[in-house]
Amino acid sequence: MRRWAWTPQILEPEVCDGMEWFPLDALPEPMVAYCRAGLDAYRAGAAVALHFQEPGDPIGHDPAVHRLRLLPGR
C-alpha cells in the first residue's frame, strides 16, 4: 500500500485557487473536464482512456458533454 508522506502545497497561486482531498464518489464541482475524465477512467478501472475536447466545449466538467472513451487494455 502506498501512502502520501508530504503536506501538499500550492506552488502556483496565480493559477490555482485551492487544493483539497475528496472521496472519488464525492468530487467537487466545478472541476476541469480532463481532470474529471482521468478520475472517472481510474474509477472505472480502465487501462487506457482517451479524453478530448471540441472547440467550444466548456473547460469545466459538464456531464452533458461526454468526451471520455475507455479503451480496452491488453
C-alpha positions in Angstrom: 0.0 0.0 0.0 1.3 3.4 -0.9 0.8 6.4 1.3 1.3 10.1 0.9 4.1 11.3 3.1 4.2 15.1 2.5 2.0 18.1 3.0 0.6 19.3 -0.3 1.1 22.9 -1.1 0.1 25.3 -3.9 3.2 26.4 -5.7 1.5 28.4 -8.4 -1.1 30.5 -6.6 -1.7 32.6 -9.7 -3.3 29.7 -11.5 -4.6 27.5 -8.5 -7.1 28.8 -6.1 -7.2 25.8 -3.8 -6.4 22.1 -3.1 -8.3 19.6 -1.0 -8.7 15.8 -0.7 -12.1 14.4 -1.8 -13.5 10.8 -1.9 -13.9 9.6 -5.5 -17.6 9.3 -5.1 -17.9 13.0 -3.9 -15.8 15.0 -6.3 -16.3 18.8 -6.2 -17.9 20.9 -8.9 -16.8 22.8 -10.9 -13.9 20.6 -11.9 -11.7 20.8 -15.0 -13.1 18.4 -17.6 -9.9 16.5 -18.4 -9.1 16.0 -14.7 -12.6 14.7 -14.0 -12.2 12.4 -17.1 -9.0 10.9 -15.7 -10.6 10.3 -12.3 -13.6 8.7 -13.9 -11.3 6.4 -16.0 -9.4 5.4 -12.9 -12.6 4.7 -11.0 -13.8 2.5 -13.9 -10.5 0.5 -13.8 -9.6 1.5 -17.4 -6.1 0.6 -18.5 -6.2 3.3 -21.2 -8.6 6.2 -21.6 -8.9 9.0 -24.1 -10.5 12.4 -23.4 -10.8 15.1 -26.0 -12.4 18.5 -26.3 -14.1 20.0 -29.2 -13.9 23.8 -30.0 -16.5 25.5 -27.9 -16.6 22.8 -25.2 -16.6 24.1 -21.6 -13.4 23.9 -19.7 -15.3 22.7 -16.6 -16.8 19.2 -16.4 -20.3 19.1 -17.9 -22.0 15.7 -17.8 -23.9 16.7 -21.0 -20.6 16.9 -22.9 -19.3 13.3 -22.6 -15.9 13.0 -24.3 -14.3 10.2 -22.4 -13.6 6.9 -24.2 -12.4 3.9 -22.2 -10.1 1.7 -24.4 -9.5 -2.0 -23.9 -6.2 -2.8 -22.3 -4.0 -5.8 -23.1 
